[in-house]
């Protein structure tokens, strides 16, 4: 498809930034707009998020613990949409904003340490398993986008994301966070402090796999990572 081809071309483009990129602001803005609209077209609900500003966060909260990593509005779950006109209005009206995608609606995200993620991705690809969209959150996390298990027919079967981030669960699944209903992740091309950011390894045009087809490999890789790095940290907090 034409949109898929343009998206693949964007992923192969050299990135401007440290090292002397020469892209114009208009070109960068157009590329950013196309990338986020492609995510919305793939069914990812978007909502505006804060962005780095000076030495802090655009939310102007003194000592913001997650600068550039949280939604602008506390009503982000209600605001999140795939409507292209609404997303375009946000992009034009908030040209520096990052964007989050609400999970547990159309997709979930398995969030792991980047070292574990790269190891798991290699194993899954060698086994011929469809891995779907994958993004990196520099410098230390990797996001695997999957089909959602957050809206089952039997409402007794769903759980909120908060249950998956309690400290006691980290012993069972070291370093892994399952973002489902009630959570969100940043979407590429979000900017983070200290020249970090969020980027696609595999774009949102790819089909979403069932999370259970990835989970065993990811948890094994996380367990190995935790064994090699006993001082590992959990994923960054999602609350403001």
C-alpha positions as CSV (number, residue, x, y, z in Angstrom):
1,X,0.0,0.0,0.0
2,X,1.1,3.6,-0.7
3,X,0.9,4.7,3.0
4,X,2.9,1.6,4.1
5,X,5.6,2.4,1.5
6,X,5.9,6.1,2.6
7,X,6.1,4.9,6.2
8,X,8.9,2.5,5.4
9,X,10.8,5.2,3.5
10,X,10.5,7.5,6.5
11,X,12.0,4.9,8.8
12,X,15.0,4.6,6.4
13,X,15.7,8.3,6.3
14,X,18.8,9.6,8.0
15,X,17.9,11.4,11.3
16,X,18.9,15.0,11.9
17,X,20.2,16.1,15.3
18,X,23.6,15.7,17.0
19,X,26.2,15.4,14.3
20,X,25.0,18.2,12.1
21,X,21.6,17.3,10.5
22,X,20.4,19.9,8.0
23,X,16.7,19.3,7.9
24,X,14.5,22.3,8.1
25,X,11.9,22.8,10.8
26,X,9.1,22.6,8.2
27,X,10.5,19.3,6.8
28,X,10.9,17.9,10.3
29,X,7.3,19.0,11.2
30,X,5.9,17.4,8.1
31,X,7.7,14.1,8.8
32,X,6.6,14.1,12.4
33,X,3.0,14.8,11.3
34,X,3.1,11.9,8.8
35,X,4.5,9.5,11.3
36,X,1.8,10.3,14.0
37,X,-1.0,10.2,11.5
38,X,0.2,6.8,10.3
39,X,-0.1,5.6,13.9
40,X,-3.6,6.9,14.2
41,X,-4.5,5.3,10.8
42,X,-3.2,2.0,12.2
43,X,-5.7,2.3,15.0
44,X,-3.6,3.7,17.8
45,X,-5.6,6.2,19.9
46,X,-3.5,9.4,20.4
47,X,-3.5,12.2,23.0
48,X,-1.1,15.1,23.4
49,X,1.7,14.9,25.9
50,X,4.2,17.2,27.5
51,X,7.6,17.8,26.0
52,X,11.0,18.8,27.3
53,X,11.4,22.5,27.9
54,X,14.7,24.0,29.0
55,X,15.9,21.9,31.9
56,X,12.5,20.7,32.8
57,X,9.1,19.9,31.4
58,X,6.5,21.9,29.5
59,X,4.0,21.3,32.2
60,X,5.9,23.7,34.3
61,X,5.5,21.5,37.4
62,X,8.5,22.2,39.6
63,X,10.5,19.0,39.8
64,X,8.3,17.1,37.4
65,X,9.4,13.4,37.9
66,X,8.7,12.4,34.2
67,X,9.5,15.4,32.0
68,X,8.1,15.0,28.5
69,X,6.6,11.6,29.4
70,X,3.1,12.3,30.5
71,X,-0.2,13.5,28.9
72,X,-1.1,17.1,28.9
73,X,-4.6,16.5,30.3
74,X,-5.8,14.4,33.1
75,X,-8.6,13.4,30.7
76,X,-6.2,11.7,28.3
77,X,-8.2,8.5,28.2
78,X,-11.3,10.3,27.1
79,X,-9.4,12.5,24.7
80,X,-7.4,9.7,23.0
81,X,-8.6,9.3,19.4
82,X,-7.7,8.0,16.0
83,X,-9.6,10.7,14.2
84,X,-7.2,12.2,11.6
85,X,-8.7,15.7,11.7
86,X,-8.5,15.9,15.5
87,X,-4.9,14.6,15.6
88,X,-4.0,17.1,12.8
89,X,-5.5,20.0,14.8
90,X,-3.4,19.0,17.8
91,X,-0.3,18.7,15.7
92,X,-0.8,22.1,14.2
93,X,-1.9,23.7,17.5
94,X,0.8,22.1,19.7
95,X,3.8,21.8,17.3
96,X,6.3,20.8,20.1
97,X,4.0,18.3,21.9
98,X,4.9,14.7,22.4
99,X,2.0,12.2,21.9
100,X,0.9,9.2,23.9
101,X,-1.2,6.3,22.8
102,X,-3.8,4.9,25.3
103,X,-3.4,1.1,25.8
104,X,-6.1,-1.5,26.5
105,X,-8.4,0.0,23.8
106,X,-7.0,-1.2,20.5
107,X,-3.6,-2.5,21.6
108,X,-1.5,-3.4,24.6
109,X,2.3,-2.8,25.0
110,X,4.9,-5.1,26.6
111,X,7.6,-2.7,28.0
112,X,11.0,-4.3,28.7
113,X,14.6,-3.3,29.2
114,X,16.2,-2.6,25.8
115,X,18.9,-5.3,26.3
116,X,16.3,-7.9,27.0
117,X,14.1,-6.6,24.2
118,X,16.8,-6.9,21.6
119,X,17.7,-10.4,22.7
120,X,14.0,-11.5,22.6
121,X,13.4,-9.8,19.3
122,X,16.3,-11.7,17.7
123,X,15.0,-15.0,19.2
124,X,11.4,-14.4,18.0
125,X,12.5,-13.4,14.5
126,X,14.7,-16.5,14.2
127,X,11.7,-18.6,15.3
128,X,9.5,-17.0,12.6
129,X,7.2,-15.4,15.2
130,X,5.3,-12.2,14.1
131,X,6.6,-9.5,16.4
132,X,4.5,-6.6,15.2
133,X,5.3,-2.9,15.8
134,X,8.4,-2.3,18.1
135,X,9.7,1.0,19.4
136,X,12.7,2.0,21.5
137,X,12.6,4.6,24.3
138,X,16.2,5.8,24.6
139,X,18.2,4.9,26.3
140,X,16.9,1.9,28.2
141,X,13.4,0.6,27.2
142,X,11.8,-1.3,24.3
143,X,8.1,-1.4,23.5
144,X,6.4,-4.4,21.9
145,X,2.9,-3.4,20.6
146,X,0.4,-6.3,20.7
147,X,-3.3,-7.0,20.3
148,X,-5.2,-6.0,23.5
149,X,-6.5,-8.3,26.2
150,X,-7.9,-5.3,28.0
151,X,-11.5,-5.5,26.6
152,X,-12.5,-9.2,26.8
153,X,-16.1,-10.3,26.4
154,X,-16.1,-11.5,30.0
155,X,-15.4,-8.3,32.1
156,X,-14.2,-10.5,35.0
157,X,-11.1,-11.4,32.9
158,X,-9.6,-8.0,32.5
159,X,-7.2,-6.3,34.9
160,X,-6.0,-2.7,35.1
161,X,-2.4,-1.9,34.3
162,X,-1.7,-0.9,37.9
163,X,-1.8,-4.5,39.0
164,X,1.1,-5.3,36.7
165,X,3.5,-2.6,38.2
166,X,3.4,-3.5,41.9
167,X,6.8,-4.3,43.2
168,X,6.0,-7.9,44.1
169,X,5.3,-8.7,40.4
170,X,8.8,-7.7,39.4
171,X,10.3,-10.9,40.9
172,X,8.0,-13.0,38.7
173,X,8.6,-10.9,35.6
174,X,11.8,-8.9,36.2
175,X,11.8,-5.6,34.4
176,X,8.6,-6.2,32.4
177,X,5.6,-3.9,32.4
178,X,2.4,-4.9,30.6
179,X,0.5,-1.7,29.6
180,X,-3.1,-2.5,29.2
181,X,-6.3,-0.8,30.3
182,X,-5.7,2.5,32.1
183,X,-2.1,3.0,30.9
184,X,-0.3,4.6,28.0
185,X,3.1,4.8,26.3
186,X,4.8,7.5,24.3
187,X,4.7,7.3,20.5
188,X,7.5,8.0,18.1
189,X,8.9,10.5,17.4
190,X,8.6,11.8,21.0
191,X,11.5,13.8,22.3
192,X,12.9,13.3,25.8
193,X,15.5,15.2,27.9
194,X,19.2,14.9,27.1
195,X,18.6,14.3,23.4
196,X,16.8,11.0,24.1
197,X,13.6,10.0,22.3
198,X,11.2,7.4,21.1
199,X,11.7,5.8,17.7
200,X,10.2,2.9,15.7
201,X,12.3,-0.2,15.0
202,X,9.2,-1.8,13.3
203,X,6.4,0.5,12.3
204,X,2.7,0.5,13.2
205,X,1.6,-0.7,9.8
206,X,2.6,-4.3,10.9
207,X,-0.1,-6.6,12.3
208,X,-0.5,-6.7,16.1
209,X,0.4,-10.2,17.5
210,X,-1.3,-11.8,20.4
211,X,0.7,-10.8,23.5
212,X,0.9,-14.4,24.7
213,X,3.0,-15.4,21.6
214,X,5.7,-13.0,22.8
215,X,5.4,-13.2,26.6
216,X,7.4,-16.3,27.4
217,X,10.4,-15.2,25.3
218,X,10.2,-11.7,26.7
219,X,10.0,-12.9,30.4
220,X,12.9,-15.3,29.8
221,X,15.0,-12.5,28.3
222,X,14.1,-10.2,31.2
223,X,14.9,-12.8,33.8
224,X,18.3,-13.3,32.2
225,X,18.8,-9.5,32.1
226,X,17.9,-9.2,35.8
227,X,20.3,-12.0,36.6
228,X,23.1,-10.3,34.8
229,X,22.1,-6.9,36.2
230,X,20.7,-7.3,39.8
231,X,20.5,-3.5,40.1
232,X,18.0,-3.3,37.2
233,X,15.2,-0.7,37.4
234,X,11.5,-1.1,36.6
235,X,9.9,0.9,33.9
236,X,9.5,4.7,34.4
237,X,6.4,5.6,36.3
238,X,3.3,6.7,34.3
239,X,1.7,8.9,36.9
240,X,2.0,12.7,36.9
